[in-house]
Amino acid sequence: MVISQKEYSQTKISKITKVDKNITLNMIDALEAKSLLKRQKNSNNKKKNLILIMPEGKKLTKELYKEMLETKDSC
């Protein structure tokens, strides 16, 4: 989901994944601590952050997606 676009708001991620906003915030914090995501101030709305996927996050997402497809094909 995040990989398909360059940036999403925290609220949009929460809505798309149907995960509580507080849990989404905790997940974003954890992924940001691992340098997989990065928060950036939204120039159009200073109250909101945009979430950007970092190169290492893109790499990991592609690897996980590939493994998921391989697992699906073997079932």
C-alpha positions as CSV (number, residue, x, y, z in Angstrom):
1,M,0.0,0.0,0.0
2,V,2.6,2.6,1.0
3,I,4.9,1.4,-1.7
4,S,2.5,2.2,-4.4
5,Q,2.6,5.9,-3.7
6,K,5.3,8.2,-2.6
7,E,3.5,9.5,0.5
8,Y,0.5,9.0,2.6
9,S,-0.9,10.8,5.7
10,Q,-1.0,8.9,9.0
11,T,-4.8,9.2,8.9
12,K,-5.0,7.7,5.4
13,I,-2.8,4.8,6.4
14,S,-5.0,4.1,9.4
15,K,-8.2,4.2,7.3
16,I,-6.8,2.0,4.5
17,T,-5.5,-0.6,6.9
18,K,-8.5,-0.3,9.2
19,V,-6.2,-0.1,12.2
20,D,-6.8,2.3,15.1
21,K,-5.0,5.6,14.8
22,N,-3.0,5.1,18.0
23,I,-1.8,1.6,16.9
24,T,-0.9,3.1,13.4
25,L,1.1,5.8,15.2
26,N,3.0,3.1,17.2
27,M,3.7,1.1,14.0
28,I,5.0,4.2,12.2
29,D,7.2,5.1,15.2
30,A,8.7,1.6,15.1
31,L,9.3,1.6,11.3
32,E,10.8,5.1,11.5
33,A,13.2,4.0,14.2
34,K,14.4,1.3,11.8
35,S,14.8,3.9,9.0
36,L,12.1,2.1,6.9
37,L,9.8,5.1,6.9
38,K,10.2,8.9,7.4
39,R,7.8,11.5,8.6
40,Q,7.7,14.8,6.7
41,K,5.7,17.9,7.4
42,N,2.9,18.4,5.0
43,S,3.4,21.8,3.3
44,N,-0.3,22.0,2.6
45,N,-1.4,21.3,6.2
46,K,1.2,21.9,8.9
47,K,-0.9,19.9,11.4
48,K,-0.4,16.7,9.4
49,N,2.7,14.6,8.6
50,L,3.3,12.7,5.4
51,I,4.8,9.3,5.7
52,L,7.5,8.5,3.1
53,I,8.9,5.0,2.5
54,M,12.7,5.0,2.6
55,P,14.9,3.0,0.2
56,E,15.5,0.3,2.8
57,G,11.7,0.1,3.4
58,K,11.1,-0.3,-0.4
59,K,13.7,-3.1,-0.6
60,L,12.2,-5.0,2.4
61,T,8.6,-4.6,1.0
62,K,9.6,-6.0,-2.3
63,E,11.4,-9.0,-0.7
64,L,8.3,-9.7,1.5
65,Y,5.9,-9.4,-1.4
66,K,8.1,-11.8,-3.4
67,E,8.1,-14.3,-0.5
68,M,4.3,-13.9,-0.1
69,L,3.7,-14.7,-3.8
70,E,6.0,-17.7,-3.6
71,T,4.2,-19.0,-0.5
72,K,0.8,-18.4,-2.2
73,D,1.9,-20.3,-5.3
74,S,3.1,-23.3,-3.2
75,C,-0.3,-23.7,-1.5
